[in-house]
Every structure is written in C-alpha cells, then in structure tokens.
Amino acid sequence: PPSMTVQEMSLALRERLGDAAKRSPTRVLPNFILRVVAFFDPTVALIIPELGRYKVISNEKAKNLLGWQPRSNVDALVATAESLIKFGLVKKT
C-alpha cells in the first residue's frame, strides 16, 4: 500500500519481529481522547495540529533521476525497528 496507518505498522512489526514487538500497540486511540490528554501532556500536544491531516509526498524524482529503488514500506519499517533494537534504543522484552 502507498501508506500505512500506525495500527498497520504495529501489526507488521508484530508479524515480522515476533516477541521483540509484542509491546507494539495495535489499538486505535480516538482523536478526541488525544485532545483531552494533550491538556496534561505537552508531548501529546505537539501532535494535535497533525490529527486528521494527510501529507502527499513522492519519491518519483529520486527514482527517475537516481534510478533509486526503495524498499517496501514493511521492509523499511522492520529494518528501522531492528536497528533501534540493535543499538539499544528500544528495550528487548
């Protein structure tokens, strides 16, 4: 797919990384709850302006000019997660 939801990302991580991703959340939190939480947590408040917005981006220029062939969304996501685990930025469970 051209883009993935956070829930789809979590499910893909769980599928490909097994126990290493078992704490990856798969439930969806409604926007109105995030808005309430944002009153108490300044970190959550930072994402409020992005709720419900979709960004259209393209890698066509890199593919055409450089001949670049990107990884699939899932492969890139899993590679990133594996790197984070490898360098100790995510705790192993």
Solvent accessible surface area in square Angstrom, and as a share of the most:
residue,aa,sasa,rsa
1,P,123,0.77
2,P,141,0.89
3,S,83,0.53
4,M,33,0.15
5,T,79,0.46
6,V,109,0.63
7,Q,71,0.32
8,E,79,0.35
9,M,68,0.30
10,S,6,0.04
11,L,89,0.45
12,A,13,0.10
13,L,27,0.14
14,R,94,0.34
15,E,146,0.65
16,R,115,0.42
17,L,32,0.16
18,G,37,0.36
19,D,105,0.54
20,A,41,0.32
21,A,8,0.06
22,K,108,0.46
23,R,176,0.64
24,S,19,0.12
25,P,96,0.61
26,T,29,0.17
27,R,223,0.81
28,V,107,0.61
29,L,91,0.46
30,P,59,0.37
31,N,67,0.34
32,F,136,0.57
33,I,61,0.31
34,L,29,0.14
35,R,113,0.41
36,V,80,0.46
37,V,56,0.32
38,A,16,0.12
39,F,174,0.72
40,F,165,0.69
41,D,51,0.27
42,P,106,0.67
43,T,95,0.55
44,V,29,0.17
45,A,40,0.31
46,L,138,0.69
47,I,81,0.41
48,I,35,0.18
49,P,88,0.55
50,E,77,0.34
51,L,35,0.17
52,G,61,0.58
53,R,154,0.56
54,Y,199,0.75
55,K,144,0.61
56,V,146,0.84
57,I,157,0.80
58,S,87,0.56
59,N,59,0.31
60,E,88,0.40
61,K,150,0.64
62,A,33,0.26
63,K,59,0.25
64,N,115,0.59
65,L,129,0.64
66,L,144,0.71
67,G,53,0.51
68,W,115,0.40
69,Q,143,0.64
70,P,48,0.30
71,R,155,0.57
72,S,61,0.39
73,N,61,0.31
74,V,40,0.23
75,D,58,0.30
76,A,44,0.34
77,L,37,0.19
78,V,10,0.06
79,A,30,0.23
80,T,75,0.44
81,A,15,0.12
82,E,89,0.40
83,S,51,0.33
84,L,67,0.34
85,I,28,0.14
86,K,155,0.66
87,F,143,0.59
88,G,60,0.58
89,L,131,0.65
90,V,63,0.36
91,K,169,0.72
92,K,154,0.65
93,T,83,0.48
